[in-house]
Amino acid sequence: MLPTRHRLDLRRSLPFYTFPQKAHTGSFSIYWEKDDNLTDLQAAVVVSKKVAPTAVLRNKIKRVLRANLFSLFPTLPTNIRLVILVRRKEVLSQRDLLAETLKKNLL
């Protein structure tokens, strides 16, 4: 679980698919926007029922991606809102791809 200050509440923010910056891979998409009013990076992981039909699997995917994302926080910029939209459950076997994609696009 991400600390509260790093959680992005998707209900109170704009629809994430309207964020100006995007990056897509076969397993996931990353949407982000810079906000100069933020002091900490805020992130959310979205997994639909179409990708993982059971809640157990959706939660496992979210836990793994959040842990991977949290380990990257010191290297990422602090003033962005970030959403990871999972498109395939094979993302669990491609953890390094998330780190590479984030570093390539956000740094």
Sequence and secondary structure as in RCSB ss.txt:
>XXXX:A:sequence
MLPTRHRLDLRRSLPFYTFPQKAHTGSFSIYWEKDDNLTDLQAAVVVSKKVAPTAVLRNKIKRVLRANLFSLFPT
LPTNIRLVILVRRKEVLSQRDLLAETLKKNLL
>XXXX:A:secstr
   GGGB  TTTS  GGG SEEEE SSEEEEEEE TT SS EEEEEE TTT SSHHHHHHHHHHHHHHHHHHGGG
S SSEEEEEEE  GGGGG HHHHHHHHHHHH 
